């Protein structure tokens, strides 16, 4: 009975997982199919799912109509810059909030994260325009901190709250300053949390579209803007649009697949410590 019950539980769990992930997998496969078909097959009815034969013309069209390499380099600079600055700001902030139990400050940071980005866009655009910084990468990096800093802070709070206070107290008794206790005791122990915060902040920064669309110039656009450039007034070219979307999604998808164990282990460790 126990074996049958366990088997039924495993089958039920597997079906539940399949139901949850099936729509995402189907959308991804359909987008891949669109990117490998010509426009005639993409608009055919009934739909043609398997390309016959597959073509790479849509991908060539993406690189022909956009300076895709430049946009990719801009996305790398913006995402790495915003993530690095978020770690420099967010890790100490998370440590301070956790040790002082300043939940009001944490709630304020959370409100800043859940507030729509468009609420910040107009005042920030006017500010950067006044500073004559529009059209450069700096405004995009700075505005992405609105996204990355709250993620880093909230991930790190749970880790620092779960660290044994005895270790830091022992360091303080031995003559270390608070900064030294943070740097040499708390920071190494929170390395899994820093890894998770880095990956999540990078993913959210990489995928952001609104800020770059408004603040970037012709030479400072990021990859999500390249996807938007595939839209035309005459018609929607589903093939090039899907190819551009796949090219933008691929780095994040590979990063998530390669780091999924670290993400799960880090989030689980933080959740267990925070209980």
VOTIBA-441384 format. One record per residue: residue in one letter; x negated, z negated, y negated of N, C-alpha, C, O in turn. Coordinates in steps of 0.02 Angstrom, whole numbers, padded with zeros to 5 digits, always signed. Layout:
BEGIN
aXZYXZYXZYXZY...
//
This chain:
BEGIN
x-00041+00000+00060+00000+00000+00000-00043+00000-00063-00029+00035-00112x-00095-00041-00061-00139-00045-00119-00172+00023-00133-00178+00044-00190x-00193+00056-00079-00225+00121-00088-00176+00173-00116-00193+00211-00161x-00115+00172-00089-00065+00218-00114-00047+00203-00187-00037+00248-00227x-00044+00139-00203-00029+00120-00272-00085+00141-00319-00073+00167-00373x-00146+00130-00297-00203+00150-00338-00206+00225-00345-00221+00251-00399x-00191+00262-00291-00190+00335-00295-00136+00359-00343-00147+00404-00382x-00077+00328-00340-00023+00346-00385-00042+00332-00458-00026+00371-00503x-00076+00276-00469-00098+00259-00537-00149+00310-00562-00146+00330-00620x-00195+00330-00519-00245+00379-00539-00213+00447-00554-00231+00480-00603x-00165+00467-00512-00131+00531-00524-00091+00527-00589-00091+00575-00628x-00056+00472-00601-00018+00464-00663-00063+00465-00724-00047+00495-00775x-00121+00431-00718-00168+00431-00774-00195+00500-00787-00202+00521-00844x-00211+00536-00733-00237+00604-00741-00186+00651-00772-00203+00692-00815x-00123+00644-00752-00070+00686-00781-00061+00669-00855-00051+00714-00896x-00063+00605-00872-00055+00585-00942-00112+00613-00985-00100+00637-01040x-00173+00610-00959-00230+00638-00996-00223+00713-01004-00238+00741-01057x-00201+00746-00951-00192+00819-00953-00139+00838-01005-00148+00886-01043x-00084+00801-01007-00032+00815-01056-00058+00807-01127-00039+00845-01172x-00101+00758-01138-00128+00746-01204-00177+00799-01226-00176+00821-01284x-00221+00821-01181-00274+00868-01201-00255+00940-01190-00289+00985-01217x-00202+00954-01152-00183+01023-01137-00169+01064-01201-00193+01120-01205x-00131+01037-01250-00120+01078-01310-00184+01097-01346-00192+01154-01369x-00231+01049-01351-00294+01064-01386-00333+01117-01348-00361+01163-01379x-00336+01111-01282-00372+01161-01241-00339+01229-01247-00374+01280-01253x-00273+01231-01246-00238+01294-01251-00250+01328-01318-00262+01388-01321x-00249+01289-01372-00262+01316-01438-00333+01344-01442-00344+01398-01470x-00381+01306-01415-00451+01329-01417-00460+01394-01377-00493+01440-01400x-00430+01397-01318-00436+01458-01277-00401+01517-01310-00426+01573-01306x-00345+01505-01342-00310+01559-01377-00351+01584-01436-00353+01644-01449x-00383+01538-01472-00426+01558-01527-00486+01598-01502-00506+01647-01533x-00514+01577-01445-00569+01615-01415-00545+01685-01395-00582+01734-01404x-00485+01689-01368-00458+01754-01349-00448+01799-01409-00464+01858-01407x-00422+01772-01464-00412+01811-01525-00478+01838-01552-00480+01894-01577x-00530+01798-01546-00595+01819-01574-00628+01874-01534-00672+01908-01559x-00606+01884-01472-00637+01934-01428-00593+01996-01419-00610+02039-01378x-00538+02001-01456-00493+02059-01451-00492+02098-01516-00509+02071-01569x-00472+02160-01512-00463+02200-01573-00396+02181-01604-00355+02146-01574x-00385+02205-01665-00326+02185-01702-00262+02211-01671-00209+02180-01679x-00266+02267-01637-00207+02294-01604-00183+02248-01548-00123+02236-01541x-00230+02222-01508-00211+02176-01455-00189+02108-01483-00146+02075-01453x-00218+02088-01539-00200+02023-01568-00128+02022-01594-00097+01969-01597x-00102+02079-01613-00034+02083-01639+00015+02113-01588+00072+02127-01606x-00007+02122-01526+00035+02153-01475+00089+02105-01451+00081+02044-01454x+00144+02133-01429+00198+02093-01398+00222+02129-01334+00242+02187-01337x+00221+02094-01278+00203+02024-01269+00128+02012-01279+00089+02058-01274x+00109+01950-01294+00039+01936-01311-00009+01953-01255+00007+01944-01196x-00066+01977-01274-00120+01992-01227-00169+01934-01229-00203+01923-01280x-00174+01897-01174-00217+01838-01175-00289+01855-01156-00336+01831-01188x-00298+01895-01105-00365+01912-01081-00388+01976-01114-00355+02028-01106x-00443+01975-01152-00467+02037-01184-00488+02089-01133-00520+02074-01083x-00468+02151-01146-00485+02205-01100-00500+02269-01140-00453+02305-01159x-00563+02285-01153-00621+02242-01138-00635+02195-01197-00610+02207-01252x-00673+02141-01187-00691+02097-01243-00738+02132-01292-00777+02175-01273x-00733+02113-01355-00774+02143-01407-00803+02089-01453-00772+02037-01463x-00861+02103-01479-00893+02057-01526-00889+02083-01598-00923+02057-01642x-00847+02132-01610-00841+02160-01677-00816+02109-01728-00834+02111-01786x-00774+02063-01705-00748+02012-01751-00804+01968-01777-00805+01949-01835x-00851+01951-01733-00907+01909-01753-00953+01948-01800-00980+01920-01848x-00963+02012-01786-01003+02054-01831-00969+02058-01900-01002+02059-01951x-00903+02062-01899-00866+02066-01962-00874+02002-02003-00877+02005-02064x-00877+01945-01969-00886+01882-02004-00952+01881-02041-00955+01861-02099x-01006+01902-02008-01071+01902-02040-01077+01958-02092-01116+01952-02140x-01039+02011-02084-01042+02066-02132-01005+02048-02197-01027+02068-02251x-00951+02011-02191-00910+01995-02250-00931+01931-02284-00908+01917-02340x-00973+01891-02253-00995+01828-02281-01070+01820-02272-01099+01846-02224x-01100+01783-02318-01169+01763-02309-01168+01700-02265-01180+01644-02289x-01155+01710-02201-01140+01655-02156-01201+01609-02147-01192+01548-02141x-01260+01636-02146-01320+01595-02137-01329+01548-02197-01345+01489-02189x-01318+01574-02258-01323+01533-02317-01270+01478-02316-01285+01420-02332x-01209+01495-02298-01156+01445-02295-01172+01391-02242-01158+01332-02253x-01201+01412-02186-01219+01364-02135-01273+01316-02160-01271+01256-02147x-01322+01344-02197-01374+01302-02225-01345+01253-02276-01366+01195-02279x-01299+01276-02316-01266+01232-02365-01228+01176-02330-01230+01118-02351x-01194+01192-02275-01157+01141-02238-01205+01090-02208-01189+01030-02206x-01262+01113-02183-01311+01067-02155-01337+01020-02209-01341+00959-02198x-01355+01047-02267-01380+01004-02321-01328+00954-02343-01342+00894-02350x-01266+00977-02353-01213+00933-02377-01197+00880-02325-01192+00821-02343x-01189+00899-02263-01169+00851-02211-01223+00799-02198-01209+00740-02193x-01286+00823-02192-01340+00776-02180-01352+00731-02242-01365+00672-02235x-01347+00761-02302-01356+00722-02362-01302+00669-02371-01317+00611-02386x-01238+00688-02360-01183+00641-02367-01187+00587-02313-01171+00529-02326x-01208+00605-02253-01213+00556-02199-01270+00507-02212-01262+00447-02202x-01327+00533-02235-01384+00489-02250-01368+00440-02306-01382+00380-02300x-01338+00465-02360-01320+00421-02415-01267+00370-02393-01268+00313-02414x-01221+00392-02351-01170+00346-02326-01201+00290-02285-01179+00233-02288x-01251+00306-02245-01285+00254-02206-01323+00206-02250-01321+00145-02239x-01356+00232-02301-01394+00189-02347-01347+00141-02383-01364+00083-02394x-01288+00166-02401-01239+00124-02437-01196+00083-02390-01184+00024-02401x-01172+00115-02337-01121+00084-02295-01146+00031-02247-01111-00018-02235x-01207+00039-02220-01232-00010-02172-01242-00078-02205-01217-00127-02180x-01279-00082-02262-01284-00148-02296-01216-00174-02319-01204-00234-02317x-01172-00129-02342-01106-00151-02364-01067-00180-02305-01034-00232-02313x-01069-00148-02248-01035-00175-02189-01063-00242-02168-01025-00286-02147x-01128-00251-02174-01160-00315-02158-01137-00369-02206-01120-00425-02185x-01137-00354-02270-01116-00404-02319-01043-00423-02311-01025-00482-02315x-01000-00373-02300-00928-00388-02291-00916-00429-02228-00876-00475-02228x-00952-00412-02174-00943-00449-02111-00966-00521-02118-00932-00566-02093x-01023-00534-02150-01049-00601-02155-01011-00643-02206-01005-00704-02197x-00986-00612-02258-00947-00649-02309-00873-00649-02292-00833-00682-02326x-00854-00613-02240-00783-00606-02220-00740-00586-02280-00687-00614-02292x-00765-00536-02316-00730-00511-02376-00682-00457-02355-00694-00397-02366x-00627-00478-02325-00579-00429-02299-00542-00392-02355-00518-00336-02344x-00538-00422-02414-00507-00386-02469-00549-00325-02490-00522-00272-02504x-00615-00335-02490-00658-00278-02505-00653-00225-02451-00654-00165-02466x-00648-00246-02389-00641-00198-02334-00575-00160-02340-00573-00100-02328x-00521-00196-02358-00457-00162-02367-00459-00113-02425-00429-00060-02421x-00495-00130-02478-00501-00085-02535-00538-00021-02515-00519+00034-02536x-00590-00028-02475-00626+00031-02451-00582+00073-02405-00585+00134-02408x-00541+00041-02364-00496+00077-02321-00444+00116-02361-00427+00173-02345x-00419+00085-02415-00371+00120-02458-00403+00182-02489-00372+00234-02494x-00466+00175-02509-00502+00232-02537-00509+00288-02486-00511+00347-02504x-00512+00270-02422-00519+00321-02369-00453+00356-02355-00452+00417-02346x-00399+00318-02353-00335+00349-02334-00301+00384-02392-00253+00421-02382x-00326+00372-02453-00298+00408-02510-00316+00482-02504-00374+00498-02490x-00269+00528-02515-00284+00600-02509-00341+00621-02555-00346+00598-02612x-00383+00665-02529-00440+00688-02567-00422+00723-02632-00460+00722-02680x-00363+00754-02633-00341+00788-02694-00332+00739-02753-00336+00759-02811x-00321+00675-02737-00313+00626-02790-00379+00616-02828-00379+00599-02888x-00435+00626-02794-00500+00619-02827-00525+00685-02856-00569+00685-02899x-00498+00740-02833-00527+00804-02847-00527+00822-02922-00578+00843-02949x-00470+00814-02955-00464+00834-03024-00510+00793-03070-00548+00822-03109x-00508+00725-03067-00554+00687-03110-00627+00700-03094-00669+00703-03140x-00644+00708-03030-00714+00722-03013-00734+00792-03037-00791+00801-03060x-00689+00840-03032-00705+00907-03056-00718+00905-03132-00766+00937-03155x-00677+00869-03170-00688+00864-03242-00753+00828-03257-00788+00846-03304x-00769+00777-03217-00831+00740-03228-00892+00785-03216-00937+00787-03257x-00893+00820-03160-00949+00863-03144-00953+00924-03191-01008+00949-03205x-00896+00946-03214-00897+01000-03264-00928+00976-03329-00965+01013-03361x-00912+00915-03349-00941+00886-03410-01016+00877-03402-01054+00886-03449x-01038+00859-03341-01109+00850-03327-01144+00916-03312-01205+00917-03300x-01107+00971-03312-01134+01038-03298-01167+01041-03229-01220+01070-03220x-01133+01011-03180-01159+01010-03111-01117+01053-03064-01136+01062-03006x-01062+01080-03088-01021+01121-03044-01059+01184-03024-01098+01212-03063x-01049+01205-02963-01085+01262-02936-01148+01244-02900-01183+01288-02874x-01165+01178-02898-01223+01155-02860-01199+01115-02800-01140+01103-02791x-01247+01096-02758-01229+01059-02698-01219+00984-02711-01185+00950-02671x-01247+00958-02765-01242+00887-02778-01170+00862-02784-01154+00811-02754x-01126+00896-02821-01057+00871-02824-01023+00868-02756-00984+00822-02743x-01039+00915-02712-01008+00914-02646-01033+00855-02605-00994+00821-02571x-01099+00843-02608-01127+00786-02572-01097+00721-02597-01078+00677-02558x-01092+00714-02663-01066+00652-02692-00992+00642-02674-00972+00587-02655x-00952+00695-02678-00882+00688-02662-00871+00674-02588-00822+00642-02569x-00915+00697-02545-00908+00683-02474-00920+00610-02458-00901+00586-02404x-00951+00573-02504-00959+00501-02494-00892+00465-02492-00886+00412-02462x-00842+00494-02524-00775+00467-02520-00751+00466-02448-00711+00423-02428x-00775+00513-02408-00755+00518-02338-00801+00478-02293-00778+00441-02249x-00866+00484-02303-00915+00457-02256-00927+00382-02264-00935+00347-02214x-00928+00357-02326-00944+00287-02337-00892+00241-02304-00912+00194-02269x-00827+00251-02314-00779+00207-02280-00785+00208-02204-00776+00157-02171x-00800+00267-02175-00808+00271-02102-00866+00227-02080-00860+00188-02033x-00923+00233-02114-00982+00194-02096-00968+00120-02105-00986+00079-02062x-00937+00101-02161-00925+00030-02175-00881+00000-02121-00896-00054-02096x-00827+00033-02104-00780+00004-02056-00808+00002-01985-00792-00044-01948x-00848+00051-01967-00879+00048-01901-00930-00009-01898-00933-00044-01847x-00968-00018-01951-01021-00069-01951-00993-00140-01957-01024-00187-01932x-00936-00148-01989-00907-00215-01996-00895-00245-01927-00912-00303-01914x-00865-00206-01883-00849-00232-01816-00912-00251-01777-00911-00298-01738x-00967-00214-01788-01029-00229-01752-01062-00292-01780-01084-00336-01743x-01066-00296-01846-01099-00354-01876-01059-00418-01866-01088-00472-01862x-00993-00413-01861-00953-00472-01848-00965-00500-01778-00958-00560-01767x-00984-00457-01732-00995-00479-01664-01066-00501-01649-01079-00524-01593x-01112-00496-01696-01180-00517-01683-01186-00593-01681-01154-00626-01721x-01225-00620-01636-01234-00693-01634-01267-00719-01698-01322-00697-01716x-01234-00765-01732-01261-00791-01795-01323-00833-01783-01363-00843-01829x-01332-00858-01721-01390-00900-01708-01456-00863-01718-01505-00893-01740x-01457-00799-01703-01518-00760-01710-01539-00755-01783-01597-00764-01800x-01491-00741-01827-01507-00736-01898-01524-00804-01927-01568-00810-01969x-01489-00856-01905-01504-00923-01929-01574-00945-01908-01609-00978-01947x-01594-00926-01848-01662-00942-01826-01714-00906-01869-01766-00935-01885x-01700-00844-01887-01746-00807-01930-01750-00839-01999-01804-00842-02028x-01694-00862-02025-01694-00895-02091-01731-00961-02088-01766-00979-02135x-01724-00997-02032-01760-01061-02025-01835-01048-02022-01874-01089-02047x-01855-00993-01992-01926-00976-01988-01955-00951-02054-02014-00935-02057x-01914-00947-02106-01939-00927-02172-01922-00857-02193-01943-00835-02247x-01884-00821-02153-01865-00753-02172-01811-00755-02226-01770-00800-02229x-01813-00704-02268-01760-00697-02318-01698-00665-02285-01701-00642-02228x-01643-00664-02322-01583-00632-02295-01595-00558-02281-01573-00531-02231x-01632-00526-02328-01646-00455-02318-01689-00445-02256-01678-00397-02219x-01738-00488-02245-01780-00483-02185-01741-00495-02121-01752-00462-02071x-01695-00543-02123-01652-00556-02065-01608-00496-02050-01597-00478-01992x-01583-00464-02103-01542-00404-02094-01584-00348-02064-01562-00314-02018x-01643-00338-02092-01684-00281-02072-01713-00289-02002-01714-00241-01964x-01737-00349-01985-01774-00358-01923-01732-00387-01866-01753-00384-01809x-01674-00414-01881-01633-00445-01829-01567-00407-01821-01551-00382-01767x-01528-00403-01875-01461-00374-01869-01463-00299-01860-01426-00271-01819x-01507-00265-01896-01508-00193-01894-01526-00165-01826-01492-00119-01802x-01578-00190-01792-01593-00164-01724-01536-00177-01674-01523-00135-01631x-01503-00234-01680-01449-00249-01634-01387-00205-01645-01348-00193-01599x-01380-00181-01707-01322-00140-01724-01336-00065-01716-01298-00024-01742x-01389-00047-01682-01407+00023-01674-01352+00066-01642-01341+00122-01663x-01316+00041-01590-01260+00081-01564-01207+00096-01616-01179+00151-01618x-01192+00047-01658-01143+00058-01711-01167+00109-01762-01128+00149-01786x-01231+00106-01778-01259+00155-01826-01255+00225-01797-01241+00273-01833x-01267+00232-01732-01262+00297-01700-01192+00325-01704-01182+00383-01721x-01142+00283-01689-01072+00304-01692-01053+00322-01763-01022+00374-01775x-01072+00280-01811-01055+00293-01881-01087+00357-01906-01056+00395-01943x-01148+00371-01885-01182+00432-01905-01146+00494-01879-01135+00542-01916x-01128+00493-01816-01095+00551-01785-01027+00563-01817-01010+00619-01835x-00987+00510-01826-00920+00518-01855-00924+00541-01927-00885+00584-01948x-00969+00512-01966-00976+00531-02036-00997+00604-02042-00973+00641-02085x-01043+00626-01999-01066+00695-02000-01009+00743-01983-01000+00794-02016x-00969+00726-01933-00914+00770-01912-00863+00777-01968-00842+00833-01983x-00843+00721-01999-00794+00724-02052-00821+00761-02113-00783+00797-02146x-00884+00753-02128-00913+00788-02184-00918+00863-02170-00904+00904-02214x-00938+00881-02110-00945+00952-02091-00879+00989-02096-00877+01047-02117x-00825+00955-02077-00760+00988-02074-00722+00988-02141-00669+01019-02146x-00748+00953-02191-00710+00949-02254-00709+01016-02289-00759+01052-02292x-00650+01032-02316-00640+01097-02347-00624+01093-02422-00648+01134-02461x-00584+01044-02441-00555+01043-02509-00608+01038-02562-00608+01077-02610x-00655+00991-02555-00704+00980-02608-00749+01041-02619-00762+01061-02675x-00772+01071-02563-00815+01129-02569-00778+01189-02598-00807+01230-02633x-00714+01194-02582-00674+01251-02606-00670+01251-02682-00671+01304-02713x-00665+01191-02712-00655+01186-02784-00721+01179-02822-00731+01209-02874x-00767+01139-02795-00828+01122-02832-00886+01170-02819-00933+01173-02860x-00884+01207-02765-00941+01250-02748-00938+01316-02786-00884+01339-02806x-00996+01345-02797-01001+01412-02825-01011+01464-02771-01007+01448-02712x-01024+01525-02791-01032+01579-02742-01090+01565-02694-01087+01582-02635x-01144+01534-02720-01204+01523-02679-01205+01454-02646-01251+01440-02608x-01156+01412-02659-01157+01344-02632-01095+01329-02589-01080+01270-02577x-01061+01380-02566-01004+01368-02522-01027+01344-02453-01082+01359-02431x-00983+01308-02420-00997+01283-02353-00958+01324-02302-00918+01367-02319x-00970+01309-02238-00939+01350-02185-00863+01349-02184-00833+01401-02174x-00830+01291-02195-00757+01294-02196-00729+01342-02249-00676+01371-02239x-00766+01351-02304-00745+01399-02355-00752+01470-02329-00714+01514-02348x-00801+01481-02286-00810+01548-02257-00750+01568-02215-00731+01626-02213x-00719+01519-02181-00658+01534-02143-00602+01556-02191-00566+01604-02176x-00596+01522-02247-00545+01540-02296-00557+01610-02324-00510+01645-02341x-00621+01629-02330-00636+01695-02357-00615+01752-02311-00612+01809-02332x-00599+01736-02248-00577+01787-02203-00504+01806-02215-00480+01856-02188x-00468+01767-02255-00399+01784-02271-00398+01835-02327-00436+01829-02375x-00355+01884-02322-00349+01936-02372-00276+01941-02395-00231+01916-02361x-00266+01975-02451-00198+01984-02477-00159+02037-02437-00098+02034-02433x-00195+02084-02407-00162+02138-02372-00131+02114-02306-00073+02127-02291x-00172+02077-02266-00147+02054-02201-00193+01998-02178-00248+01987-02205x-00171+01963-02127-00212+01912-02096-00247+01943-02036-00215+01963-01987x-00313+01948-02040-00352+01975-01985-00367+01918-01936-00413+01879-01946x-00327+01914-01883-00332+01858-01837-00398+01856-01800-00424+01803-01785x-00425+01914-01784-00488+01916-01748-00546+01886-01787-00576+01837-01763x-00563+01913-01846-00617+01883-01886-00603+01810-01905-00650+01769-01908x-00540+01794-01919-00523+01725-01938-00537+01678-01880-00564+01624-01891x-00519+01696-01820-00532+01654-01761-00607+01650-01747-00632+01597-01728x-00642+01706-01755-00715+01705-01744-00749+01659-01793-00794+01621-01773x-00730+01661-01857-00759+01616-01907-00743+01544-01891-00786+01500-01897x-00681+01530-01870-00662+01462-01854-00702+01435-01794-00722+01377-01794x-00714+01478-01745-00753+01457-01687-00825+01442-01706-00855+01394-01683x-00854+01484-01749-00923+01474-01770-00930+01408-01809-00981+01375-01804x-00879+01390-01848-00881+01328-01885-00872+01268-01838-00903+01216-01847x-00829+01277-01788-00814+01222-01743-00869+01210-01692-00877+01153-01669x-00906+01261-01674-00955+01257-01620-01007+01201-01629-01017+01162-01582x-01040+01195-01687-01090+01141-01693-01060+01071-01683-01089+01029-01649x-01001+01059-01712-00969+00994-01705-00948+00982-01633-00954+00927-01608x-00923+01035-01601-00902+01028-01531-00961+01012-01486-00956+00968-01443x-01016+01047-01496-01076+01032-01456-01102+00962-01469-01121+00927-01422x-01102+00941-01533-01125+00874-01549-01081+00821-01516-01106+00772-01490x-01015+00832-01517-00969+00785-01486-00979+00781-01410-00977+00727-01381x-00989+00839-01378-00999+00839-01306-01064+00806-01287-01067+00770-01237x-01117+00819-01326-01182+00790-01310-01184+00715-01322-01219+00678-01288x-01146+00692-01373-01149+00622-01393-01087+00582-01372-01077+00527-01397x-01046+00610-01328-00984+00575-01311-00997+00508-01278-00959+00460-01290x-01049+00502-01237-01064+00438-01205-01084+00386-01258-01063+00328-01253x-01124+00407-01307-01144+00360-01360-01084+00339-01402-01079+00281-01422x-01039+00387-01415-00980+00371-01455-00935+00321-01419-00914+00271-01449x-00921+00334-01356-00877+00290-01318-00910+00221-01308-00878+00170-01317x-00975+00222-01290-01009+00158-01280-01014+00118-01344-01005+00057-01344x-01028+00152-01399-01033+00117-01463-00967+00089-01486-00965+00031-01507x-00914+00128-01482-00848+00104-01503-00824+00048-01458-00793+00000-01482x-00838+00054-01393-00817+00001-01347-00855-00063-01360-00826-00118-01359x-00920-00057-01372-00960-00117-01387-00936-00151-01450-00931-00212-01453x-00922-00111-01502-00898-00139-01564-00830-00172-01556-00817-00225-01585x-00786-00140-01516-00720-00168-01506-00723-00234-01467-00687-00281-01482x-00767-00236-01416-00772-00297-01376-00803-00354-01417-00780-00411-01412x-00853-00338-01458-00885-00390-01497-00840-00417-01551-00843-00475-01571x-00796-00372-01576-00754-00392-01631-00695-00436-01609-00660-00463-01652x-00683-00443-01543-00625-00481-01520-00638-00555-01527-00595-00596-01510
//
